[in-house]
Amino acid sequence: MDSLYKKYGRRVREKRVKINMSQETLAEKCQVSTSYIGLVERGERKPSLLVLVRIANALNVSTDSLLFDSLRHIASSNKDRIMMMVNDFDDPQIDTTFEIVNQIHSYLKKDVPKIDRVDIDQILND
């Protein structure tokens, strides 16, 4: 089977194991059989779009995070680069990143001049 499906399946398994969910529970939430989930995780079965979305919802992740290492994507902007960096973070890392970005965002929206790199350290220490 295509390595695209193997990468997707590996990512599904990693996310499932990370949250201590069994294949049986995932299958039940996705309304498919346990053997089907096993086939998907091994890259031996091509999930439909509906099942792909159900798996993402059951794992409480975005479809992007399941497809991330399967897609060939070249960051063309800083926004893309940030998304690629954050895409593979776990929940505590996402929370920390959000807090940092939120502080920077509120600081930048205060009608103040653009900050230097040195100022960022000061903001983060406030």
LINWO-V145226 format. One record per backbone hydrogen bond with DSSP energy under -1.0 kcal/mol. CO is the residue of the C=O (numbers start at 1). NH is the residue of the N-H. E is the energy in kcal/mol with one decimal. If there is no record, write none. Layout:
BEGIN
co=(CO & CO)
nh=(NH & NH)
e=(E & E)
END
This chain:
BEGIN
co=(2 & 3 & 4 & 5 & 6 & 7 & 8 & 9 & 10 & 11 & 12 & 13 & 14 & 15 & 16 & 17 & 22 & 23 & 24 & 25 & 26 & 27 & 33 & 34 & 35 & 36 & 37 & 38 & 39 & 40 & 48 & 49 & 50 & 51 & 52 & 53 & 54 & 55 & 56 & 63 & 64 & 67 & 67 & 77 & 78 & 79 & 80 & 81 & 82 & 83 & 86 & 90 & 91 & 92 & 93 & 94 & 95 & 96 & 97 & 98 & 99 & 100 & 101 & 102 & 103 & 104 & 105 & 107 & 116 & 117 & 118 & 119 & 120 & 121)
nh=(6 & 7 & 8 & 9 & 10 & 11 & 12 & 13 & 14 & 15 & 16 & 17 & 18 & 19 & 21 & 20 & 26 & 27 & 28 & 29 & 30 & 32 & 37 & 38 & 39 & 40 & 41 & 42 & 44 & 43 & 52 & 53 & 54 & 55 & 56 & 57 & 58 & 59 & 61 & 67 & 68 & 70 & 71 & 81 & 82 & 83 & 84 & 85 & 86 & 87 & 89 & 94 & 95 & 96 & 97 & 98 & 99 & 100 & 101 & 102 & 103 & 104 & 105 & 106 & 107 & 108 & 109 & 110 & 120 & 121 & 122 & 123 & 124 & 125)
e=(-1.3 & -2.6 & -2.0 & -2.6 & -2.5 & -2.1 & -2.4 & -2.5 & -2.6 & -2.5 & -2.7 & -3.0 & -2.2 & -1.2 & -2.5 & -1.8 & -2.2 & -2.9 & -2.4 & -2.4 & -1.8 & -2.4 & -1.7 & -2.1 & -2.2 & -2.5 & -2.9 & -1.6 & -2.9 & -1.3 & -2.7 & -2.3 & -2.3 & -2.9 & -2.0 & -2.6 & -2.8 & -2.2 & -2.5 & -1.8 & -1.7 & -2.2 & -1.3 & -2.1 & -2.6 & -2.4 & -2.5 & -2.0 & -2.5 & -2.0 & -2.2 & -2.3 & -2.6 & -2.3 & -2.5 & -2.8 & -2.2 & -2.2 & -2.9 & -3.0 & -2.1 & -2.3 & -3.0 & -2.5 & -2.0 & -2.6 & -1.6 & -1.3 & -1.1 & -1.1 & -1.2 & -2.4 & -2.6 & -1.3)
END
